[in-house]
């Protein structure tokens, strides 16, 4: 990026309107952001800033459930072991222990708010998903994320110290000599500065940058990009998890078919109607997502590109219509009926492991700037996320962020004369759709160095001679997209090995010298450590 960190002065400063002041601003209204807000001290004045509707966030779209070690045959140690195994050697073990050991408390938090997950007279109904050694996924039919998101939103709306600032696009995180001091957003077409003592980035991931994604285009990593420009260290950008069972609707929209289907017995079939996963992995259909996605592509290649299909016919109509209500209804609208049809599927970008590097309490290297949820890189997922650990991560680390802020709320600072920001004059880009296609081809399920290098050079060459000015608010998302793509491609090119959901055809084995993390920071050389 050609832009230098500048200050809110001259014409940029004139375009930014002063607005309200808060104690804490949380950017993002998914499970991590709302959990943080609800657990902050009620004496703090809090704002939740979000750019879209609740239904657009990744939390809302999550189907399967939340992994928690609460089953009779389960232990926290088993959850830890499964997470570490799937993470392929680069999980931060301390973070994994926090996630699994605080999982039951996170579940109790939701229950205390009124959540009632699928259960029978014996207790919670726990299902199994890929990579797990036992049934430990708490769920609400097949729309757990929607259920949790709506519950949290109702509680947020009833909490008097929390303001909802919707339809606000994050442009920049402002900093002064003491650290983070607020953010600049586009609100009603104008640049507005919200001052705060603390900012929490909970904006989700960047899988929407891909042409084929289970998430909305709005899942574009804007919070990660803004934090990067504010000086935060970014980690693990190359690790993008592809969900193997994604269905393409008649309208062209990608719709996720929950992994719980395979957990309940659905099978993957090739064009000959044969199961094939056991020839690729001993866990068959319940192998980790990266293994299943690559196996599907390889099997599809053997049959001339004909699709792989999901077969749940043997589960029966009555069971399917009740247990998988959302999936059944969506497929029926597209003239597929699970009790009689096999469903064509293909992998799609689903979850991004990379993000803003934090400690175990959500703190970044920038004072007063926190991150949690998919926007954060705690190291808990390593090179590949264990299924249904994401909703859990949002609550566990959202609770920890709130605790740390409550215990360490910063002393009041004087208003700064100059606020460091970066969007004053930055490179302009024309075509985000072209970028999405480039990423899909170069940095998809299977990668190779030549393609990554060519795509990286294309991104760097795509700068126009013109630059965007602060008033050109529609250009900000495109700038973020290109910035994040550059970070992703650079990291993927540097990781000359195959590990977890990063698979290189030209380096198909693990390189133990790279059992490390790739760290990127504005104005500094990328490091591997």
URMOZI-V134243 format. One record per pair of residues at least 24 apart in sequence whose C-alpha atoms are under 7 Angstrom apart, sorted by the first residue. I is the first residue (numbers start at 0). J is the second residue. D is the distance in whole Angstrom. If there is no record, write none. Layout:
BEGIN
i=[I | I]
j=[J | J]
d=[D | D]
END
This chain:
BEGIN
i=[0 | 1 | 1 | 2 | 2 | 2 | 2 | 3 | 4 | 4 | 4 | 5 | 5 | 5 | 6 | 6 | 6 | 6 | 7 | 7 | 7 | 7 | 11 | 11 | 14 | 15 | 15 | 15 | 16 | 16 | 16 | 17 | 17 | 18 | 18 | 18 | 19 | 19 | 20 | 20 | 20 | 21 | 21 | 21 | 21 | 22 | 22 | 22 | 23 | 23 | 23 | 23 | 24 | 24 | 24 | 24 | 25 | 25 | 25 | 25 | 26 | 26 | 26 | 26 | 27 | 27 | 27 | 29 | 29 | 29 | 30 | 30 | 30 | 30 | 30 | 31 | 31 | 31 | 31 | 31 | 31 | 32 | 32 | 33 | 33 | 34 | 34 | 34 | 35 | 35 | 35 | 35 | 37 | 38 | 38 | 39 | 39 | 40 | 41 | 43 | 44 | 44 | 45 | 45 | 45 | 46 | 46 | 46 | 46 | 47 | 47 | 47 | 48 | 48 | 48 | 48 | 49 | 49 | 49 | 49 | 50 | 50 | 50 | 50 | 51 | 51 | 55 | 57 | 58 | 58 | 58 | 59 | 59 | 59 | 60 | 60 | 61 | 61 | 61 | 61 | 62 | 62 | 62 | 62 | 62 | 63 | 63 | 63 | 63 | 63 | 63 | 63 | 63 | 64 | 64 | 64 | 64 | 64 | 65 | 65 | 65 | 65 | 65 | 65 | 65 | 66 | 66 | 66 | 66 | 66 | 66 | 67 | 67 | 67 | 67 | 67 | 68 | 68 | 69 | 69 | 70 | 75 | 75 | 81 | 81 | 81 | 82 | 85 | 85 | 85 | 85 | 85 | 86 | 86 | 86 | 86 | 86 | 86 | 87 | 87 | 87 | 87 | 88 | 88 | 89 | 89 | 89 | 89 | 90 | 90 | 90 | 90 | 91 | 91 | 91 | 94 | 94 | 94 | 94 | 95 | 98 | 98 | 101 | 102 | 102 | 105 | 105 | 126 | 126 | 127 | 127 | 128 | 128 | 128 | 128 | 128 | 129 | 129 | 129 | 129 | 129 | 130 | 130 | 130 | 130 | 130 | 136 | 140 | 140 | 140 | 141 | 141 | 141 | 141 | 142 | 169 | 170 | 170 | 171 | 171 | 171 | 171 | 172 | 172 | 172 | 172 | 173 | 173 | 173 | 174 | 174 | 174 | 175 | 175 | 175 | 175 | 177 | 178 | 178 | 178 | 179 | 179 | 179 | 179 | 185 | 196 | 196 | 197 | 197 | 198 | 198 | 198 | 199 | 199 | 199 | 200 | 200 | 200 | 200 | 201 | 201 | 201 | 201 | 202 | 203 | 203 | 203 | 204 | 204 | 204 | 204 | 205 | 206 | 206 | 206 | 206 | 208 | 208 | 209 | 209 | 209 | 209 | 209 | 210 | 210 | 210 | 211 | 211 | 211 | 212 | 212 | 212 | 212 | 213 | 213 | 213 | 213 | 213 | 213 | 214 | 219 | 221 | 223 | 223 | 223 | 224 | 224 | 224 | 227 | 227 | 228 | 228 | 230 | 230 | 230 | 231 | 231 | 231 | 231 | 231 | 232 | 232 | 232 | 232 | 232 | 232 | 233 | 233 | 233 | 233 | 233 | 233 | 234 | 234 | 234 | 234 | 234 | 234 | 234 | 234 | 234 | 235 | 235 | 235 | 235 | 235 | 235 | 236 | 236 | 236 | 236 | 236 | 236 | 237 | 237 | 237 | 237 | 237 | 237 | 238 | 238 | 238 | 238 | 238 | 238 | 239 | 239 | 239 | 239 | 239 | 240 | 240 | 240 | 240 | 240 | 240 | 240 | 241 | 241 | 241 | 241 | 241 | 241 | 241 | 241 | 241 | 242 | 242 | 242 | 242 | 242 | 242 | 243 | 243 | 243 | 243 | 243 | 243 | 244 | 244 | 244 | 245 | 245 | 245 | 245 | 246 | 246 | 246 | 248 | 249 | 256 | 261 | 265 | 265 | 265 | 266 | 266 | 266 | 267 | 267 | 267 | 267 | 268 | 268 | 268 | 268 | 269 | 269 | 270 | 270 | 270 | 270 | 289 | 289 | 292 | 293 | 306 | 306 | 307 | 307 | 307 | 308 | 308 | 308 | 308 | 309 | 309 | 309 | 309 | 310 | 310 | 311 | 311 | 312 | 312 | 312 | 312 | 313 | 352 | 352 | 360 | 360 | 360 | 360 | 361 | 361 | 371 | 371 | 372 | 382 | 382 | 382 | 383 | 383 | 422 | 423 | 423 | 424 | 424 | 424 | 425 | 425 | 426 | 426 | 426 | 426 | 426 | 427 | 427 | 427 | 427 | 427 | 427 | 427 | 428 | 428 | 428 | 428 | 428 | 431 | 444 | 445 | 445 | 445 | 446 | 446 | 446 | 447 | 447 | 447 | 448 | 448 | 451 | 451 | 452 | 455 | 455 | 455 | 458 | 490]
j=[482 | 425 | 426 | 421 | 424 | 425 | 426 | 421 | 419 | 420 | 421 | 419 | 420 | 421 | 417 | 418 | 419 | 420 | 417 | 418 | 419 | 420 | 423 | 469 | 190 | 190 | 191 | 192 | 190 | 191 | 192 | 191 | 192 | 191 | 192 | 193 | 193 | 194 | 193 | 194 | 195 | 45 | 46 | 194 | 195 | 195 | 196 | 197 | 195 | 196 | 197 | 198 | 195 | 197 | 198 | 199 | 198 | 199 | 200 | 201 | 199 | 200 | 201 | 202 | 200 | 201 | 202 | 56 | 58 | 148 | 58 | 148 | 390 | 393 | 394 | 201 | 371 | 372 | 393 | 394 | 397 | 201 | 397 | 151 | 155 | 394 | 397 | 398 | 397 | 398 | 400 | 401 | 155 | 398 | 401 | 401 | 405 | 405 | 160 | 160 | 160 | 161 | 160 | 161 | 162 | 161 | 162 | 163 | 164 | 162 | 163 | 164 | 163 | 164 | 165 | 167 | 164 | 165 | 166 | 167 | 165 | 166 | 167 | 168 | 165 | 166 | 215 | 214 | 144 | 145 | 148 | 144 | 145 | 148 | 144 | 145 | 142 | 143 | 144 | 145 | 141 | 142 | 143 | 144 | 257 | 138 | 141 | 142 | 143 | 257 | 258 | 259 | 387 | 136 | 137 | 138 | 143 | 387 | 136 | 137 | 138 | 387 | 388 | 390 | 391 | 135 | 136 | 137 | 387 | 388 | 391 | 102 | 103 | 135 | 136 | 137 | 103 | 135 | 103 | 135 | 135 | 99 | 100 | 130 | 131 | 132 | 385 | 130 | 287 | 383 | 384 | 385 | 380 | 381 | 382 | 383 | 384 | 499 | 381 | 382 | 498 | 499 | 381 | 514 | 381 | 382 | 514 | 515 | 378 | 379 | 380 | 381 | 378 | 379 | 381 | 359 | 377 | 378 | 379 | 379 | 392 | 395 | 395 | 391 | 395 | 394 | 395 | 259 | 262 | 259 | 262 | 258 | 259 | 262 | 285 | 386 | 285 | 286 | 287 | 288 | 386 | 285 | 286 | 287 | 385 | 386 | 387 | 322 | 323 | 324 | 322 | 323 | 324 | 325 | 325 | 221 | 225 | 475 | 225 | 420 | 421 | 422 | 225 | 226 | 229 | 420 | 418 | 419 | 420 | 229 | 418 | 419 | 415 | 417 | 418 | 419 | 366 | 365 | 366 | 367 | 365 | 366 | 367 | 368 | 472 | 367 | 409 | 367 | 368 | 367 | 368 | 369 | 368 | 369 | 370 | 369 | 370 | 371 | 374 | 370 | 371 | 372 | 374 | 374 | 372 | 373 | 374 | 350 | 351 | 373 | 374 | 351 | 348 | 349 | 350 | 351 | 435 | 480 | 348 | 435 | 436 | 438 | 439 | 435 | 436 | 439 | 253 | 347 | 348 | 253 | 347 | 348 | 349 | 253 | 254 | 255 | 347 | 348 | 349 | 349 | 480 | 479 | 354 | 355 | 374 | 479 | 482 | 483 | 520 | 521 | 421 | 521 | 365 | 520 | 521 | 355 | 363 | 364 | 365 | 520 | 355 | 356 | 364 | 518 | 519 | 520 | 354 | 355 | 356 | 518 | 519 | 520 | 353 | 354 | 355 | 356 | 376 | 516 | 517 | 518 | 519 | 352 | 353 | 354 | 516 | 517 | 518 | 352 | 353 | 354 | 486 | 487 | 490 | 353 | 487 | 488 | 490 | 491 | 501 | 351 | 352 | 353 | 382 | 500 | 501 | 348 | 350 | 351 | 352 | 500 | 289 | 348 | 349 | 350 | 351 | 383 | 500 | 288 | 289 | 292 | 346 | 347 | 348 | 349 | 350 | 444 | 288 | 292 | 346 | 347 | 348 | 349 | 288 | 291 | 292 | 345 | 346 | 347 | 344 | 345 | 346 | 344 | 345 | 346 | 347 | 343 | 344 | 345 | 333 | 333 | 326 | 285 | 309 | 310 | 311 | 309 | 310 | 311 | 307 | 308 | 309 | 310 | 307 | 308 | 309 | 310 | 307 | 308 | 302 | 305 | 306 | 307 | 499 | 500 | 346 | 444 | 343 | 344 | 343 | 344 | 345 | 341 | 342 | 343 | 344 | 341 | 342 | 343 | 344 | 341 | 342 | 337 | 338 | 337 | 338 | 339 | 340 | 338 | 376 | 380 | 396 | 399 | 400 | 403 | 396 | 400 | 396 | 397 | 396 | 498 | 499 | 500 | 499 | 500 | 469 | 468 | 469 | 466 | 467 | 468 | 466 | 467 | 462 | 463 | 465 | 466 | 467 | 462 | 463 | 465 | 466 | 467 | 474 | 478 | 461 | 462 | 463 | 477 | 478 | 477 | 502 | 502 | 503 | 504 | 502 | 503 | 504 | 503 | 504 | 505 | 492 | 505 | 488 | 492 | 492 | 485 | 488 | 489 | 485 | 517]
d=[7 | 7 | 7 | 7 | 6 | 5 | 7 | 6 | 7 | 6 | 5 | 6 | 5 | 6 | 6 | 5 | 4 | 5 | 6 | 6 | 6 | 6 | 6 | 6 | 6 | 5 | 5 | 6 | 6 | 5 | 6 | 6 | 5 | 7 | 6 | 6 | 6 | 7 | 6 | 5 | 6 | 6 | 7 | 6 | 5 | 5 | 5 | 6 | 6 | 6 | 5 | 6 | 6 | 6 | 5 | 6 | 6 | 5 | 6 | 7 | 6 | 5 | 6 | 6 | 7 | 5 | 4 | 6 | 6 | 7 | 6 | 6 | 7 | 6 | 7 | 6 | 6 | 5 | 4 | 6 | 5 | 5 | 7 | 6 | 7 | 6 | 6 | 6 | 5 | 6 | 7 | 5 | 7 | 6 | 6 | 5 | 6 | 6 | 6 | 7 | 5 | 6 | 6 | 5 | 6 | 6 | 5 | 6 | 7 | 6 | 5 | 6 | 6 | 5 | 6 | 6 | 6 | 5 | 6 | 6 | 6 | 4 | 5 | 5 | 7 | 6 | 6 | 6 | 5 | 7 | 7 | 5 | 4 | 6 | 6 | 6 | 7 | 6 | 4 | 7 | 5 | 4 | 5 | 6 | 6 | 6 | 6 | 7 | 6 | 5 | 6 | 6 | 7 | 6 | 5 | 4 | 5 | 6 | 5 | 5 | 6 | 5 | 6 | 6 | 6 | 6 | 4 | 6 | 5 | 6 | 7 | 5 | 6 | 6 | 6 | 7 | 7 | 6 | 7 | 7 | 6 | 6 | 6 | 7 | 6 | 7 | 6 | 7 | 7 | 6 | 7 | 6 | 6 | 4 | 5 | 5 | 6 | 7 | 7 | 6 | 6 | 6 | 7 | 7 | 5 | 6 | 6 | 6 | 5 | 5 | 6 | 4 | 5 | 6 | 7 | 6 | 7 | 7 | 5 | 5 | 6 | 6 | 6 | 7 | 7 | 6 | 6 | 7 | 7 | 7 | 5 | 6 | 6 | 5 | 6 | 6 | 4 | 5 | 5 | 7 | 6 | 6 | 6 | 5 | 6 | 7 | 7 | 5 | 6 | 7 | 7 | 5 | 6 | 6 | 7 | 7 | 7 | 7 | 5 | 6 | 7 | 7 | 6 | 6 | 6 | 7 | 6 | 6 | 6 | 7 | 6 | 5 | 7 | 7 | 5 | 6 | 7 | 6 | 5 | 6 | 7 | 6 | 5 | 6 | 7 | 7 | 7 | 5 | 6 | 6 | 5 | 6 | 6 | 5 | 5 | 6 | 5 | 7 | 7 | 6 | 5 | 6 | 6 | 6 | 6 | 5 | 5 | 7 | 5 | 5 | 5 | 6 | 6 | 6 | 6 | 6 | 5 | 7 | 7 | 5 | 7 | 6 | 6 | 5 | 5 | 6 | 7 | 5 | 6 | 6 | 5 | 4 | 6 | 6 | 6 | 6 | 6 | 6 | 5 | 7 | 7 | 6 | 6 | 6 | 6 | 6 | 7 | 6 | 6 | 6 | 7 | 6 | 7 | 6 | 6 | 7 | 7 | 6 | 6 | 6 | 6 | 6 | 7 | 6 | 6 | 5 | 5 | 5 | 5 | 6 | 5 | 6 | 6 | 6 | 6 | 6 | 6 | 7 | 6 | 5 | 6 | 7 | 4 | 7 | 6 | 6 | 7 | 7 | 4 | 6 | 7 | 5 | 6 | 7 | 5 | 7 | 5 | 5 | 7 | 6 | 5 | 6 | 6 | 6 | 6 | 7 | 6 | 5 | 6 | 6 | 7 | 6 | 6 | 5 | 6 | 7 | 6 | 7 | 7 | 7 | 6 | 5 | 4 | 5 | 7 | 7 | 6 | 7 | 5 | 5 | 6 | 6 | 6 | 6 | 5 | 6 | 4 | 7 | 5 | 6 | 6 | 5 | 5 | 6 | 6 | 7 | 5 | 7 | 6 | 6 | 6 | 7 | 7 | 5 | 4 | 6 | 5 | 7 | 7 | 6 | 5 | 6 | 6 | 5 | 6 | 7 | 5 | 7 | 7 | 7 | 7 | 7 | 6 | 5 | 6 | 7 | 6 | 7 | 6 | 6 | 7 | 6 | 5 | 4 | 6 | 6 | 5 | 6 | 7 | 5 | 7 | 6 | 7 | 6 | 4 | 6 | 7 | 7 | 7 | 7 | 7 | 5 | 5 | 6 | 7 | 5 | 6 | 6 | 7 | 6 | 5 | 6 | 5 | 5 | 7 | 6 | 6 | 6 | 6 | 6 | 5 | 6 | 6 | 7 | 7 | 5 | 6 | 6 | 6 | 6 | 5 | 5 | 7 | 7 | 7 | 6 | 6 | 6 | 7 | 6 | 7 | 5 | 6 | 7 | 6 | 5 | 6 | 5 | 5 | 6 | 6 | 7 | 6 | 6 | 7 | 6 | 6 | 7 | 6 | 6]
END
